[in-house]
Amino acid sequence: MKGTVKIVTIGGGSSYTPELMEGFIKRYEELPIKEIWLVDIEDGKEKVEIVGALAQRMWDASPYDVKVYTTLDRREALKMKEFHHCMECLVRKQMEREECLKHFEPFQ
C-alpha cells in the first residue's frame, strides 16, 4: 500500500480494541497506519480514554510511529472530505472499491 493510513474506530472504548491494535501492529507492513482515532459516546468517555492510553502504550512498545487519539466527536475523527465522497458513491453503487481508493492521497 502506498502512503500511510488513518484508521477511525467507532466504539473505540470496546474491550476488543486492544486485540484490534495487536492485529494492526502485526500487519503494519501491509497497512502502514499513521494515526488511529478511537471514537465513543459520552457514556463511554472514561473507557475510551483508558483503552486509548493502553493502545498508545502498545504502539509505543512497537517499532512503529503511530499516534492514538480519543474523542467523543466522530466528526472530528472523520475529517476527510474524500472519505465522505467515496462512501456516498459506494453506497449508491456508483463506484467500485478500487476506483474509490484512487481518490485518496497518501495521509500526511
C-alpha positions, 0 to 999 in steps of 0.5 A: 500500500502506498502512503500511510493510513488513518484508521477511525474506530467507532466504539473505540472504548470496546474491550476488543480494541486492544486485540484490534491494535495487536492485529494492526501492529502485526500487519503494519507492513501491509497497512502502514497506519499513521494515526488511529482515532478511537471514537465513543459516546459520552457514556463511554468517555472514561473507557475510551480514554483508558483503552486509548492510553493502553493502545498508545502504550502498545504502539509505543512498545512497537517499532512503529510511529503511530499516534492514538487519539480519543474523542467523543466527536466522530466528526472530528475523527472523520475529517476527510472530505474524500472519505465522505465522497467515496462512501456516498458513491459506494453506497449508491453503487456508483463506484467500485472499491478500487476506483474509490481508493484512487481518490485518496492521497497518501495521509500526511 
